[in-house]
Amino acid sequence: MTVPSTAQIALMALLRQICGPTHVLTHQDPGADLSPWEQDWRKRVKGLALAVVRPGNTQEVASVVKACAAAATPIVPQGGNTGLVVGGVPDASGNQIVLSMTRMNAVRAIDKDNLTITVDAGCVLQNLQAVAENAGFLFPLSLGAEGSCTIGGNLGTNAGGTQVVRYGNTRDLCLGLEVVTAQGDIWHGLSGLRKDNTGYDLRNLMIGSEGTLGIITAATLKLYPQPAAQLTAWAAVPTLQAAVQLLGLAHQRLGPGLTGFEVMNQFALGLVHKHYPQLRVPLWQATPWCVLLENSDSENEQHARSQFEALLEAAMEQACVTDAVVAENLAQARGLWHIRESITLAQATEGLNIKHDISIPVSRIPAFVLETDALLAREVPGVRMVDFGHLGDGNLHYNVQAPEGVDGPAFLRDFEDKVNTLVFDQVAKFDGSISAEHGVGELKVGKLPLYKDPTALAMMRAVKKALDPQNLMNPGRVLG
């Protein structure tokens, strides 16, 4: 562990004046344990922070940033630390500040007539959902990590989730932002306007920037009426092409009522069955793929159920569904969603794996999977494919599990780069993106120049240099 310099000790003293002595944590503090802020969620990387700073309001954030800018000290913004691309933990230098936003967790206001809610960036997504529901509204962003991820992190990575097919990514749910710039100035942009054509869209510039351009401190977000009924179905499909066919039918029959459409392969569900047998995965043993779909109806449950039954009947007539179950109540529906959300945990229990968060045009996903599966099987014999994700919006979690009995860490060490290159080359061939919703972070920063349009990269670098000329905002992420 490095010993702080005189200048760093002076900076720590100033930060304690700004945020209070108990909200600036360093390794020199007696009994201090900074590992929860230094270790990423997947346990791929453990960094070393100069300090963890926990501001309590936007003015404190601005003052912290100004102090760090004057001291040329880099800042790593962090929400719930649930990211999957090592974008929210410090590097190993011991010179970076982790700016934890979790104290800033208030719901500032609800405007029922404008259908908006304004919250601090550290507000946990599940708490935001609950506040909206208690007020009679729906905030539709839903993620597996919603019990601990924060809205600032969701915006910073433009998170997707299970309802993108109807409501869009986090970007589509945001109307305004409050942001502290790299110089410590505050942009007061918490507008609830749905139309504002007065120049560059700074809001969308900040969303998805992964903390490299500024620090999101608050957001004004869209609310929706609660659906009168919400039904969930689980369907067995014979092929991935049949799942795409079912998706087309669902769009035709359900229209905007189609709020979720997830696909899962047999091996992914087999892992859930193996590690969580109490969940009772339906239909998976008799079919190579299963689909989980959700219908949100504005009329009533009877109308929603009749729509669902007609959809599934038509799908069976067209042979794109071989069997299906419709949840009879909310508990059953939650149970089906819990199976889907348990795939990631079951995969982790099975062992380390190579994750890919990719997007492909929906129409081309079956061909991509067929061709890429064959390439991987040839190049890395015995690999096991954990394919699942948000087919409704073209986002596939195309994960590669080590062969049976092979040591996970050794598999990653020997094959991760080869597998990533093979998969990403295929993604480019099929006109896709190497990151659909997880971001670039540190894990993909070296790959981005190989697959991103060079003119787009040049524009991105120009924006970064203009807004953060000292390169103090989450350096080494997105653009390196």
Secondary structure, DSSP 4 states (H G I P E B T S, - for coil): -PPPPHHHHHHHHHHHHHH-GGGEE-TTSTT---HHHHB-TTSS-B--EEEEE--SSHHHHHHHHHHHHHTT--EEEESSS--SSS-SS--TTS-EEEEE-TT---EEEEETTTTEEEEETT-BHHHHHHHHHHTTEE-----TTTTT-BHHHHHHHT---TTHHHH--GGGGEEEEEEEETTS-EEEE----S---SSS-HHHHHTTSTTSSEEEEEEEEE-EEPPSEEEEEEEEESSHHHHHHHHHHHHHHHGGGEEEEEEEEHHHHHHHHHH-GGG---SGGG-SEEEEEEEEESS-HHHHHHHHHHHHHHHHHTTS-SEEEE-SSHHHHHHHHHHHHTHHHHHHHH--EE--EEE--GGGHHHHHHHHHHHHHHHSTT-EEEEEEEGGGTEEEEEEEPPTT--HHHHHHHHHHHHHHHHHHHHHHTT-BS-SSS--TTTTTTTHHHHS-HHHHHHHHHHHHHH-TT--BSTTSS--
